[in-house]
Amino acid sequence: MNCPFCNYYESKVVDSRPTDEGQAIRRRRECLKCSKRFTTYEKIEKIPLIVVKKDGNRQSYDRNKILNGILKACEKRPVPLNLIEETVDEIEKELYNSMEKEITSQHIGEMIMNRLKKIDEVSYVRFASVYRQFKDINTFMEELNKLLSEG
């Protein structure tokens, strides 16, 4: 790690502590040449994920798309923001733990729906109506009837 002040290549670690709930390490370093201190952060490198869309297009995984979709479905519902963020964290963790480099948007959508069904049924139906692209009231009613028969 080069010193940001004098660009010397050696430093010593003065202090080290976990941050971001153990997902990163914050290190205070001291340059062995100019003795100035600076901070570095060390994080686990994540495998880049590619999302394969319904039309076959591929794009980089974007956590915010999942978060925004769930937020929209839960709008004006009694679902706490921390629960939504935990849900996105769970989905993201499962995606990265699968060790797949490419994941379909359908699979991600199903993961979201499975979790929303347990959190809030209205939010689940809202998300499903957009995700499954209900064409008319009959397909909407079919989904509601499935939900009612499961509960």
Buried (B, 14 or more C-beta within 10 A) or exposed (E): BEBEEEEBEEBEEEEEEEEEEEEBBBBBBBBEEEEBBBEBEEEEEEEEBEBBEEEEEEEEBEEEEBBEBBBEBBEEEEBEEEBBEEBBEEBBEEBBEEEEEEBEBEBBBEBBBEBBBEBBBBBBBBBBBEBBEBEEEEBBEEBBEEBEEEE
